[in-house]
Amino acid sequence: MTATNEQTRPADVVRSLAFYLAFYLGTAFYVLVSLAVLVFSRRAFIVAVDGWSRFHRHCVTHLLGIRVVLEGEIPDHGVLVALKHESFFEAIDLPHLLHRPAVIAKAELLRIPLWGYVGATYGLIGVEREKGAKALRTMMTTARKLVAEGRVLAIFPEGRRVPHGTRPPLQSGFAGLYKLLAMPVVPVSVNSGLLYHRRWKRSGTITLRVGETIPAGLPREEIEARVIAAINGLNAPDQG
C-alpha cells in the first residue's frame, strides 16, 4: 500500500495545520522583506529569497516531520538540472538545493501578486506554452543571460506536477532548450509526492537522487529517453 492510500492519522492533520499556518505567514513576511531590501541591495534581496526557501525546509523538517535526503552532488554552474516534479516541495526547495538557480516555470506563477514579481526578479523564467516558438526564443534569451552570470539553470521537463508512479512524456520544449543551450543535463529524481502532495501531509523521508550527468549534443530521442529513465529512478509505488 502506498502512502497516498493510507488512512490519514490525527498527527498528520495537526502537523499539516501547523505547517500551513507557519509557512504561509512566513511566506508573506519574506515577500515583504524581499521587496523592501531590493530597494537598497540586490545581494540582500537574494539572501532574503534564499532565506524563504530555507525557512520552508525548516518547516518541512520540524513541523511535518519529513526528513530530506540528497543522494549525490549537483554542480553549481554550467549545467541544466532536470527534476522530477511530484509536488510543490521541490519547486520551493530549489533555492535551498541549488546555488542561486534560474528556474524555468509556468508563466502563471509570475502573475501571483507580489510573489510573482519577487520570483521574476530572482530568476524565475516564465514559459508561455501557447505561444510556441516565440516563447522558446524569449525563454532562451533570458536563460542565456542568467547562465552567463554563472547561475544554475533548472527545469521540470514534464512541465507540470505528476502523480507518483507515473512516467509522462517530456514537454517538447525541453529538447529544444537542450539543443539550443548545448549544456550537459543533470537529472534529479524525487519521491515527494507520497508525503507532500496531499492535504494532510505525512511524516517520512523525501529522497532526491542525482543521476549521472548526460552530455550535450545527443539526438532528441536519446536525451529524452535518458532523462525520463533518470528522473523516474525513485518512481516505484512502494518508495517513501
N, C-alpha and C positions, 0 to 999 in steps of 0.2 A: 504494500500500500504506500502511495506517495504522501508526502507531507500535505499536499494540496487536498487530499481526500480525507485526512484525519479530522476528527471532531475538534472543534475549537475548545480550548481549555480556558477556564476563568483567568488564569495567569496571562494568557495571550491578550485578552481584552484589556486587562489592567495595564500591561506593558505598552500596548499599542496606543491607548488613550494618553498615557504619559508621554509617549514619543510624539504623537501628533501635536499635543499642546506645546511641548518644549521646542520641537523643530520648527513649527510654523511661526511661533512667536520669535524664535531666534532668527529665522529667515527674514522676517520683517525688519528686525534690528540690523542685520548685516547688510541688507539692501540700502537702508537709510545711511548707515555708516559709510558704505562704499561710495554712494553718491556725494556725501559730504566731503570725504577726503580726496575725491577725484579733483576737486577744485584746486587743491594745494599740491598734490603729489601723485603722479602715476604709480610710483612704487608702493605708496601706502594703499592705493586702490587695489593693486594686485594682492597685497598682503591681506586686505580685508576679504576679498573674494576667496582666496585660498583658505582663510580662516573659517568662512562659511562651510566649505567642504569638510574641513577637519572637524567642525562642530557637528556636522551630520554624522560623520564616522563615530564620534564620541557618543552621540545619541543612540546610534545603531548598536554599539558595543555595550553601553552601560544601561540603557533603558530597555532595549529589545532583547538583550542577552544573546546577540549574534556575534560569533567570533569570525573574523575575516582573515583568510589565509591567502597569501600570494605565493604561488609556486613559480619560481623563475624571476628573471630580471628584464625590465623594459628599458631600452636605450633612451637617453634623454634628448636626443636630437637625430635628425637625418632619416627618420623612418615614418611610415604611415601605420598607425596602430589600428587594427580592425578588431572590434569587440563584439561578442555575442550580446544581444540586448533582450533580457528577460524581465527587467523591472527598472524603476527609476533609480534603484540603488547605484548601479554602475555609472549612470549618467551624472548623478550628483557627486559621486565619489571621484570623478576624473581629475579635478584639480588637486586632490589629495594623492591619487595614484600616480599621476604623471607630473612632470615638471612643466608648469605653465602651458598646458595643452591648448591648441587651437582645435575646436571641436566642430565637425560638420553635423548639423542637426536640422530638424524641421523648421521652416521659416515661422510656423505658428508660434514657436517659443519666443521669438523676438517681439511678438505682439503683446506679450504679457506686460501690463503696466509696470513701469519702473524696473522690474526684474529683467525684462527683455532688453532694456537699454544697458543695464549693467552687463548682461551676458554678451551683447554685441560689442561693447567697449572692451571687455576682457578678451574676446577672441572667438565667440560663437559665430559660426558661419552658417547663415540660413540658406536652405535649399528650397526653391520654388519648383517643385517637381513638374507642375503642369506647364511650365514654360520651356521644358525640354532643353535643346542645345543652348539657348540663350542663358538659361540658369546655370548650365555647366560652365560656360565661359566666365560668367560673373563669379562663380564659386572658385574657379581656377585662379583668377586674378587675385582674389583675397587670400586664397591658400598659399600661393607662391610668395606673396608679400610676408605672410606670417612665418613661413618656413625660412625665408631669408633672414628673419630676425632670430632664428635659432629655436623656434617653437616646435614642439612635437605635434604632429597632425593626428587627430583621432577621428574615427568614423564608425558608425554602426552599420555595416554593409547590408544588413537585412532591411534597413530602412524604417523599422518600427519594432515595438516590443512584441515578442512572440512567446507563446506558452512553452514552458519547459517540456522537453521531449519532442519538439517539432524541429524540422530542418527545412525551412522555406528557401527558395532560390534567392540569390542576392539581387539587390536592385541593380538595374542596368548601368546606372551612373557610376557604380563602384569601379567597374572595369575601365571605363573611360577616364576616370580620375587616376587610376593606377598607371595607365598608359601615358597620360599627359605629364604626370608628375615624375615618372621614371624613378620612383623611390622603392626601396625594399619594404615589405609588409611584415609587421609583427602581429600575428593573430593571438587573440586572448579569449579563452572560453571562460564562462562564468555560470554558476548554477543558482543565482539569486532568486529566480522565480519561485522556487519551492518554499522559501521562507518569507520573502519580502513583498512579492506581488500578490497581496491579499489584504482584505480589510483588516483582519486581525492577524498581525504578523506573528511569526513563530520564532522561538529561540533555536539556535543550532549553529551550523558553520556554513558560511559562504566562502567558496573557493574560487580564486581567479588563477587560471593556469596559462602561463605564457608558452606559446608554441614556438617551433623552430622558425627563424627568420626566413622569409621567402624572398628570393632575389627579384630585382626589377627586370622588365623586359620579357616576361613569359607571355605566351598566347592567352587569349581570353579564357578559353575552356580550361586551361591548366591552372591559371591563377584562381579562377572561381572554384574549381574542384578542391584545390589545396586549402583555400580559405574556409570553405564550407566544412571540410573534414576537421580542420584545426579548431575552429570556434565552437564546434559541437563535441569537443573532447570530454566535456562534463555533462553531456546531454542524455544521460541514462535516467529513466524514471525513478530508480532507487537511490540516486545520489542525494546528498544533503543530510 
